[in-house]
């Protein structure tokens, strides 16, 4: 249960705000402006934490199916 909660917290605290920031930034450069370095930094942050938020429930699923111990 804790892994599902941790995944949800990562989504709410990190991933959703990063997505909103990237969307706002993208509107500014959509018409042909320069893509700022911060946009790419936020993208890497999103990939890292997004991977973690995906792996945590998968670990939980593994534990539910194979029940170690």
BELBEL-V903092 format. One line per field, one symbol per residue. ss: DSSP state (H for helix, E for strand, L for the rest). psi: psi as a letter, one per 30 degrees, with the letter a starting at -180 (. if undefined). burial: + if it has 24 or more other C-alpha atoms within 12 Angstrom, else -. A space follows every 50 residues. Layout:
ss: ???
psi: ???
burial: ???
This chain:
ss: LHHHHHHHHHHHHHHHHHHHHHHHHHHHHLLLLLLLHHHHHHHHHHHHHH HHHHHHHHHHHHHHHHLLL
psi: eeeeeeeeeeeeeeeeeeeeeeeeeeeegegglkjleeeeeeeeeeeeee eefeeefeeeeeeeefik.
burial: ------+--++--++--++--+----------------+--++--+--++ -++--+-------------
